Amino acid sequence: MVSPKTAFWKWSIVAAFAGTVLVAAQVVEVGGIGGLIQAGEANELTPLIRAELGEVSLAENAGHDGQLFYAIGLDLNGDEIGESFDHGLYRYRRILYSFVSSAGGLFDGYRLLYGMLVVAGLSFMVAAGTTAAIAARHGRSDYLALAVVLNPGLWLSLRLLTSDVMALALTVVALYAIDLGWRYASVLFAASGLAKDVYIVTPAALMVRKETRNWSLVVVPALALIAWTTYLTTTINGGFTETGNITFPFLGIVTAGSTWAASTAGDIFYLAFALASVVAGLVYTIRRESWLRWPILAWSALGVMSSSWVWDFGNNAARAFAPIVVLIAIAEGSRVQPSRSGLASDDQPAQPANRQQGVDKP
């Protein structure tokens, strides 16, 4: 078995190559670098984006989410554009991707766009490399990193320049920090929640199991998100706005299913991945004990209870439930927990003394 360090760099490089191919193909498809953010023909932000990037290729209708993160990067406080795009108010809760990509508001124009590319690409690399490192640390196959590299939901996040891949990377690193017994996991979870608020599901679900119960893991992210959301209500008057993402179990899937027949083959592929991920999560939690059992179940339950607003389109659903297969891979890769992390194995006895210092033996 390879060492965690070797596994990390090996799969970071693999992810870098895969990500480059995906983005390069997308650049060709959308007619240039500027088209990556998918500014919409009918979107109010398009004049602003073209003022920054020139005559970029436009997407049909309202476009995609990358344009929203780009626009937020231009106006981090929401003073000028906070109320100028559909569902934009709640998107400001997901500030971290735009903040980091814009270097705290210093970048605009193509520098901001390249910042978004770099942050998304590095996040993809870190998520894959850290997943591999966790598996290698416990003597498992580092090929579990394929749950990241071959994840269609994360492909979409890279190609559309959204915050999903950044939030996932921060969550994976936070889980590795817990595994290692580090004290900074709560800060990483807080950052993940500020990249995409729904990712607070993972630390919250960890609280169900007493072996992983550390209230700072959920209190710190919750306070950070509440503080930022409260600030938004004083600046753009809508931080707590909801978009109707949650409904009765299975209702959203059934309602959206009536429209799937008209979907493209690509969208059907992404919908199939999302549905398979939710089912896999439910089956895994029934059949396997794991320290990540409750987070996996929480994400799967979220899929079951998501509304048609999430399930109508494959690119939405695939990105929303991309974490499930990654969490399953991490759970399988870390089934033997080092005693210093305080996480005893669910399906194996506590480890002997030669593991008490976190040193793995083949």
C-alpha positions in Angstrom: 0.0 0.0 0.0 1.2 3.5 -0.7 1.7 6.1 2.0 -1.0 8.8 2.6 1.4 11.5 1.2 2.1 9.5 -1.9 -1.6 8.7 -2.4 -2.5 12.4 -2.0 -0.1 13.6 -4.6 -0.8 10.7 -7.0 -4.6 11.4 -7.0 -4.2 15.1 -7.0 -2.2 14.8 -10.2 -4.8 12.5 -11.7 -7.6 14.9 -10.7 -5.6 17.8 -12.2 -5.3 16.0 -15.5 -9.0 14.9 -15.5 -10.1 18.4 -14.6 -8.0 20.0 -17.3 -9.6 17.8 -19.9 -13.1 18.5 -18.7 -12.6 22.3 -18.6 -10.8 22.3 -22.0 -13.7 20.4 -23.5 -16.1 22.8 -22.0 -14.2 25.8 -23.4 -14.5 24.4 -26.8 -18.2 23.7 -26.3 -19.1 27.2 -25.1 -16.9 29.1 -27.6 -14.1 30.4 -25.4 -13.0 31.0 -21.8 -15.5 33.7 -21.2 -18.4 31.3 -22.0 -17.5 29.1 -19.1 -19.7 31.1 -16.7 -22.7 30.5 -19.0 -24.2 34.0 -18.9 -27.8 33.7 -20.1 -29.4 35.5 -23.0 -32.3 36.5 -20.9 -30.4 37.2 -17.6 -30.3 40.7 -16.1 -26.6 40.1 -15.3 -25.5 39.7 -18.9 -24.8 43.4 -19.6 -22.6 43.6 -16.5 -20.7 40.4 -17.4 -20.2 41.6 -21.0 -18.9 44.9 -19.6 -16.3 42.9 -17.7 -15.5 40.1 -20.2 -16.5 41.5 -23.6 -18.7 39.7 -26.1 -18.7 36.3 -24.5 -20.8 33.5 -25.9 -24.2 33.3 -24.2 -26.2 30.3 -22.9 -29.8 29.8 -23.7 -32.5 31.5 -21.5 -31.3 32.4 -18.0 -28.0 30.6 -18.3 -26.3 28.7 -15.4 -25.0 29.3 -11.9 -21.4 30.2 -12.8 -22.6 33.7 -13.8 -24.1 34.2 -10.4 -20.8 33.4 -8.6 -19.0 35.6 -11.0 -21.3 38.5 -10.3 -21.1 38.0 -6.6 -17.3 38.2 -6.9 -17.7 41.6 -8.5 -19.9 42.8 -5.6 -19.2 40.8 -2.5 -21.4 43.0 -0.3 -24.4 42.8 -2.6 -24.8 46.6 -2.6 -25.3 46.9 -6.4 -26.5 43.6 -7.7 -27.9 41.9 -4.6 -31.5 42.0 -5.8 -30.9 41.9 -9.5 -31.0 38.1 -10.3 -33.3 35.2 -9.7 -32.8 33.5 -6.4 -29.8 35.7 -5.9 -30.5 36.7 -2.4 -30.0 33.3 -0.9 -27.0 32.6 -3.1 -25.1 35.3 -1.2 -25.1 32.9 1.7 -22.6 30.8 -0.5 -20.0 33.6 -0.5 -16.8 31.8 0.0 -16.2 30.6 -3.6 -16.6 34.1 -5.0 -14.7 35.7 -2.1 -11.6 33.5 -2.6 -11.8 33.5 -6.4 -11.8 37.3 -6.4 -9.0 37.5 -3.7 -11.4 39.3 -1.4 -12.8 41.6 -4.1 -9.4 42.6 -5.7 -10.0 40.7 -8.9 -12.5 41.6 -11.6 -12.7 40.9 -15.4 -10.8 37.9 -16.6 -8.7 37.8 -13.4 -11.8 36.9 -11.5 -12.8 34.3 -14.0 -9.3 32.7 -13.9 -9.6 32.8 -10.1 -12.8 30.8 -10.3 -11.1 28.2 -12.5 -8.1 27.9 -10.2 -10.1 27.5 -7.0 -12.4 24.9 -8.6 -9.5 23.0 -10.0 -7.5 23.0 -6.8 -10.6 21.9 -4.9 -11.1 19.0 -7.2 -7.5 18.0 -6.7 -7.7 18.3 -2.9 -10.9 16.3 -2.7 -9.4 13.5 -4.7 -6.0 13.5 -3.0 -7.5 13.7 0.5 -9.9 10.8 -0.1 -7.0 8.7 -1.3 -4.9 9.7 1.7 -7.6 8.7 4.1 -7.8 5.3 2.5 -4.1 4.8 2.4 -3.8 5.8 6.0 -6.0 2.8 6.9 -4.5 0.4 4.5 -7.3 0.6 2.1 -7.1 1.0 -1.7 -6.3 4.6 -2.7 -8.4 3.9 -5.8 -11.4 5.0 -3.7 -10.4 8.4 -4.9 -12.3 7.5 -8.1 -15.4 8.5 -6.2 -14.2 12.0 -6.7 -12.4 11.8 -10.0 -15.3 10.0 -11.8 -18.1 11.9 -10.0 -20.4 13.4 -12.6 -21.7 15.9 -10.1 -18.3 17.3 -9.5 -17.6 17.3 -13.2 -20.6 19.6 -13.6 -19.3 21.9 -10.8 -16.0 22.2 -12.6 -17.5 22.8 -16.0 -20.1 25.3 -14.7 -17.8 27.0 -12.2 -20.0 26.5 -9.1 -19.1 26.2 -5.4 -20.1 22.5 -5.0 -16.6 21.2 -5.6 -15.0 23.7 -3.1 -17.6 22.8 -0.4 -17.0 19.1 -1.0 -13.2 19.5 -0.7 -13.4 21.4 2.5 -15.7 18.7 4.0 -13.4 16.0 3.0 -10.4 17.8 4.5 -12.5 18.3 7.7 -13.2 14.6 7.9 -9.5 13.8 7.5 -8.8 16.3 10.3 -11.2 14.4 12.5 -9.5 11.1 11.5 -6.1 12.6 12.5 -7.4 14.0 15.8 -6.7 17.6 14.7 -8.6 20.5 16.4 -9.5 22.5 13.3 -12.2 20.4 11.7 -14.9 22.8 13.0 -13.3 25.7 11.1 -13.1 23.6 7.9 -16.8 22.7 8.3 -17.6 26.3 8.8 -15.8 27.2 5.6 -17.6 24.4 3.7 -21.0 25.8 4.9 -20.0 29.3 3.7 -19.2 27.7 0.3 -22.5 26.0 0.1 -24.8 26.2 3.1 -26.4 22.8 2.8 -23.0 21.2 3.6 -23.6 21.8 7.3 -25.6 18.6 7.0 -22.4 16.6 7.4 -21.2 18.0 10.8 -24.8 18.1 12.1 -25.3 14.4 11.3 -22.0 13.5 13.0 -23.6 14.6 16.3 -26.0 11.6 16.3 -23.3 9.1 17.1 -21.7 9.6 20.5 -18.2 8.5 19.3 -18.2 11.4 16.9 -20.1 13.9 19.0 -18.1 17.1 19.4 -20.5 20.0 19.5 -18.0 22.5 18.2 -18.1 20.6 14.9 -21.7 21.9 14.3 -21.8 25.0 16.6 -18.9 26.8 14.9 -20.3 26.2 11.3 -23.8 27.2 12.5 -22.7 30.4 14.1 -20.6 31.3 11.1 -23.6 30.8 8.8 -26.0 32.5 11.1 -23.7 35.5 11.5 -23.2 35.9 7.7 -26.9 35.4 7.0 -27.8 38.0 9.6 -25.4 40.4 8.0 -27.1 39.8 4.6 -30.5 40.7 6.0 -29.1 44.1 6.9 -27.5 44.7 3.5 -29.6 43.1 0.8 -32.7 42.2 2.8 -33.0 38.5 2.0 -30.4 36.4 3.7 -33.0 34.0 5.2 -35.0 33.7 1.9 -35.8 30.1 1.0 -36.3 28.7 -2.4 -38.7 25.8 -1.7 -36.0 23.1 -1.9 -37.7 20.7 0.6 -41.0 18.9 0.4 -42.7 15.7 1.5 -40.6 12.5 0.9 -40.5 11.4 -2.8 -42.9 14.1 -3.9 -40.2 16.2 -5.6 -38.9 13.1 -7.5 -42.4 12.1 -8.5 -43.4 15.6 -9.6 -40.2 16.1 -11.5 -40.4 12.7 -13.1 -43.3 13.8 -15.3 -40.9 16.1 -17.1 -38.0 13.8 -17.6 -39.2 12.3 -20.8 -38.5 15.6 -22.5 -34.9 15.8 -21.1 -31.8 15.4 -23.1 -29.7 12.2 -23.0 -27.0 14.1 -21.0 -29.6 15.3 -18.4 -31.0 11.8 -18.1 -27.4 10.6 -17.3 -27.0 13.1 -14.5 -30.5 12.3 -13.2 -29.6 8.6 -13.1 -26.4 9.4 -11.3 -28.3 11.4 -8.7 -31.0 8.8 -8.2 -28.4 6.0 -7.9 -26.4 8.0 -5.4 -29.4 8.5 -3.1 -30.4 4.8 -3.4 -26.7 3.8 -2.7 -26.6 6.0 0.4 -29.8 4.4 1.8 -28.7 0.9 1.0 -25.2 1.5 2.5 -26.5 2.9 5.8 -28.8 -0.2 6.1 -26.1 -2.7 5.4 -23.0 -1.2 6.8 -22.0 0.3 10.2 -19.7 3.2 9.8 -18.7 6.4 11.6 -20.1 8.3 8.6 -23.4 6.3 8.6 -25.5 9.3 9.8 -24.0 11.9 7.4 -24.6 9.5 4.5 -28.1 8.9 5.6 -28.7 12.6 6.1 -27.6 13.4 2.5 -29.7 10.5 1.2 -32.7 11.7 3.1 -32.2 15.2 1.7 -32.4 13.7 -1.7 -35.6 11.9 -0.9 -37.1 15.1 0.5 -35.8 17.5 -2.2 -38.4 19.3 -4.2 -38.9 19.3 -8.0 -36.9 22.6 -8.0 -33.9 20.3 -7.4 -35.0 17.2 -9.3 -36.3 18.9 -12.5 -32.9 19.1 -14.1 -30.1 16.5 -14.0 -27.3 19.1 -13.6 -29.0 20.4 -10.4 -29.6 17.0 -8.8 -26.2 15.5 -9.8 -24.3 18.4 -8.1 -26.6 18.4 -5.1 -26.0 14.8 -4.2 -22.5 14.4 -5.4 -21.2 14.1 -1.8 -23.0 10.8 -1.1 -20.7 8.6 -3.1 -17.6 10.4 -1.8 -18.8 9.9 1.8 -19.3 6.2 1.1 -15.8 6.0 -0.3 -14.4 7.7 2.8 -16.4 5.5 5.1 -15.0 2.4 3.3 -11.5 3.8 3.3 -11.5 4.6 7.0 -13.4 1.6 8.5 -10.5 1.1 10.9 -10.2 4.2 13.0 -7.1 5.2 14.9 -7.7 5.3 18.6 -6.3 8.8 19.1 -9.1 10.3 17.0 -11.6 8.8 19.5 -13.4 7.0 16.7 -13.4 3.3 17.3 -14.3 1.1 14.4 -18.0 0.2 14.0 -17.4 -3.3 12.6 -14.0 -4.1 14.0 -12.5 -4.1 17.5 -10.5 -1.2 18.9 -7.0 -1.1 17.6 -3.9 -2.4 19.4 -1.1 -0.3 20.8 0.9 -0.1 17.6 -1.9 2.1 16.2 -2.4 4.4 19.2 0.0 7.0 17.9 -1.8 7.1 14.5 0.9 5.0 12.8 -0.7 2.6 10.3 0.7 -0.9 9.8 0.2 -2.9 6.6 
